[in-house]
């Protein structure tokens, strides 16, 4: 995917609310889809991944949903906390073989959690 | 837990100079990836190495080269630097067969003046 530079989508929520961050992906051949969290001045932090043969996977306070029909991925964060404020990126792995680890990132979403 | 280490964290170079960025993967991770991230942009894949061999190549300029050494650390060499090379450069590492779980370092912020 391509970002739009400094004009990233934003999501503002109140502490304790549930957050849903969406992403559209392009490559139907990707084997895994991944969500990363990036705080200011830091590297992307792995949150959760989902294999292409699944449609839902749950982690601690997070759930990832995959809809292959419409090439849509979402990240749900339960009971959002101020520490969840960051830029969230979806990413997809390469088509396989030696390109498997080549992550293609989607446009980030800025999540702001208000106390 | 040990994380990916990158050095230096900040680097300022002039146009046409060279720069070397270093990456030390998480212990027992044998695969290293390099990404470039411009301001407000998503990370762009540059190159990756598995067991000291180049495994894939992305949008890496010919002026850049990289290698992975016997201790699995990696270096990204950048020559004839241009203003457009100013960016954050991230290294990530993963264990064998788990390329979907890449762990990123803190990045090197390169500024070319």
Interface residues (C-beta under 8 A of the other chain):
Chain A: X1 X2 X3 X5 X6 X7 X8 X31 X32 X34 X36 X42 X43 X44 X45 X46 X49 X89 X93 X94 X98 X99 X100 X101 X102 X103 X104 X105 X106 X107 X108
Chain B: X4 X31 X33 X35 X39 X40 X41 X42 X43 X44 X45 X48 X50 X55 X56 X58 X90 X92 X94 X99 X100 X101 X102 X103 X104 X105 X106 X107
